[in-house]
């Protein structure tokens, strides 16, 4: 599967080809509104403000597979992210990251950057994947890894 042939769905139900993000470093995160890691939205937004002009794009994918911590519909999720954390990066439609209904994007990411001991499953909300511009490098970060801890890797991929 080629990364740039994958499409995702935005919060309005429209298909968005990942090729729209060509020449961008991508930080892809599965998120939830009622998780202990939800305050990481602040850190993600800070990274977005700092690095978007240099070629970083952050894309959030709400997911309700972990502790049912994302129960809202796409409209409620958008409102929460905007009103609570002033999120300006794209928050896509709710997806599944594990199981039979795993989206093609997460099938790709889990294969490209397996977890500890080669496991492919996503363990919890706010697992992060950093994808280089050429799509050859995919790094995986645990939910407990705060967004600011990714700065060195982001800067390396942005060549700053």
C-alpha positions as CSV (number, residue, x, y, z in Angstrom):
1,X,0.0,0.0,0.0
2,X,1.4,3.4,-1.0
3,X,0.8,6.2,1.5
4,X,-0.1,8.8,-1.1
5,X,-2.9,6.6,-2.5
6,X,-4.7,6.5,0.9
7,X,-7.7,8.8,1.5
8,X,-9.1,9.8,4.9
9,X,-12.5,11.3,5.8
10,X,-12.8,14.8,7.3
11,X,-15.3,15.8,9.9
12,X,-17.8,16.8,7.2
13,X,-17.7,13.4,5.6
14,X,-15.6,14.4,2.6
15,X,-12.8,12.3,1.3
16,X,-9.3,13.8,1.7
17,X,-6.4,12.2,-0.3
18,X,-3.2,12.1,1.7
19,X,-1.5,13.2,-1.5
20,X,-2.9,16.7,-0.5
21,X,-0.2,16.7,2.1
22,X,2.7,16.0,-0.3
23,X,5.9,17.7,0.8
24,X,4.7,18.0,4.4
25,X,6.0,16.3,7.5
26,X,3.0,14.7,9.2
27,X,2.2,14.1,12.8
28,X,-0.8,11.8,13.0
29,X,-2.5,11.2,16.3
30,X,-5.5,9.2,17.5
31,X,-7.3,11.3,20.0
32,X,-10.1,11.3,22.5
33,X,-12.0,14.0,24.4
34,X,-12.4,12.3,27.7
35,X,-8.9,10.8,28.2
36,X,-6.2,11.6,30.8
37,X,-4.0,12.5,27.8
38,X,-6.5,14.9,26.3
39,X,-4.6,18.0,27.6
40,X,-2.0,17.0,25.0
41,X,-4.2,18.9,22.5
42,X,-2.5,22.0,24.0
43,X,1.0,20.7,23.2
44,X,-0.1,19.6,19.7
45,X,-1.5,23.0,19.0
46,X,1.8,24.6,20.2
47,X,3.8,22.4,17.8
48,X,1.4,23.3,15.0
49,X,1.8,27.0,15.6
50,X,5.5,26.7,15.8
51,X,6.2,24.5,12.9
52,X,3.3,24.7,10.4
53,X,4.9,27.4,8.4
54,X,8.0,25.2,8.0
55,X,6.1,22.3,6.6
56,X,4.6,20.4,9.6
57,X,1.0,19.2,9.4
58,X,-0.8,17.7,12.3
59,X,-3.8,15.5,11.7
60,X,-5.9,14.2,14.5
61,X,-8.2,11.2,14.3
62,X,-10.7,10.8,17.1
63,X,-11.2,7.2,18.2
64,X,-13.7,5.7,20.6
65,X,-11.9,2.3,21.0
66,X,-10.2,2.9,24.2
67,X,-12.4,3.2,27.3
68,X,-15.1,4.7,25.2
69,X,-13.4,8.1,25.7
70,X,-14.6,9.7,22.5
71,X,-18.4,9.1,22.6
72,X,-19.4,12.3,20.7
73,X,-20.3,12.6,17.0
74,X,-18.0,14.5,14.6
75,X,-19.8,17.8,15.3
76,X,-19.5,17.5,19.0
77,X,-15.8,16.5,18.7
78,X,-15.1,19.6,16.5
79,X,-16.8,21.9,19.0
80,X,-14.9,20.4,21.9
81,X,-11.5,20.7,20.2
82,X,-12.2,24.3,19.1
83,X,-13.8,25.6,22.2
84,X,-11.7,23.8,24.8
85,X,-8.3,23.7,23.2
86,X,-8.5,26.3,20.3
87,X,-7.3,23.5,18.0
88,X,-6.6,24.8,14.5
89,X,-5.1,21.7,12.9
90,X,-7.4,19.3,11.1
91,X,-9.5,16.9,13.3
92,X,-10.9,14.3,11.0
93,X,-13.9,12.0,11.3
94,X,-13.9,9.4,14.0
95,X,-12.2,6.2,13.0
96,X,-11.1,2.8,14.3
97,X,-7.4,2.1,14.7
98,X,-7.5,-1.6,15.6
99,X,-9.6,-4.6,14.6
100,X,-11.5,-5.5,11.5
101,X,-12.5,-1.9,10.7
102,X,-9.0,-0.3,11.0
103,X,-8.7,2.5,8.4
104,X,-6.1,2.0,5.6
105,X,-4.1,4.8,7.1
106,X,-3.6,3.1,10.4
107,X,-3.0,-0.3,8.7
108,X,-0.1,1.5,6.9
109,X,1.2,3.3,10.0
110,X,1.1,0.2,12.3
111,X,3.0,-1.8,9.7
112,X,5.6,0.9,9.0
113,X,6.3,1.6,12.7
114,X,5.4,-1.3,14.9
115,X,5.3,-0.9,18.7
116,X,7.3,-2.5,21.4
117,X,8.4,-6.1,20.5
118,X,7.0,-5.6,17.0
119,X,3.3,-5.4,18.1
120,X,1.2,-3.5,15.6
121,X,-1.9,-2.8,17.7
122,X,-2.5,0.7,19.0
123,X,-2.5,0.6,22.8
124,X,-4.3,3.8,23.8
125,X,-5.4,7.3,22.8
126,X,-2.7,9.8,21.7
127,X,-0.4,7.3,20.1
128,X,1.6,9.5,17.7
129,X,3.2,8.8,14.3
130,X,5.7,11.2,12.7
131,X,6.0,10.7,8.9
132,X,8.8,12.2,6.9
133,X,8.2,14.2,3.7
134,X,9.4,11.4,1.5
135,X,7.3,8.9,3.5
136,X,10.3,6.6,4.0
137,X,10.6,7.3,7.8
138,X,7.7,6.7,10.2
139,X,8.4,7.0,13.9
140,X,5.9,5.9,16.6
141,X,5.5,7.5,20.0
142,X,3.6,6.2,23.0
143,X,0.6,8.1,24.4
144,X,2.7,9.2,27.4
145,X,5.2,10.9,25.1
146,X,4.3,14.6,25.4
147,X,4.1,16.5,22.1
148,X,7.0,18.8,23.1
149,X,9.2,15.7,23.4
150,X,8.9,15.3,19.7
151,X,10.5,18.6,18.8
152,X,14.0,17.3,18.0
153,X,12.6,14.6,15.7
154,X,10.2,17.1,14.0
155,X,13.1,19.6,13.5
156,X,15.3,16.8,12.0
157,X,12.5,15.9,9.5
158,X,12.0,19.5,8.7
159,X,15.7,20.0,8.2
160,X,16.0,22.9,10.7
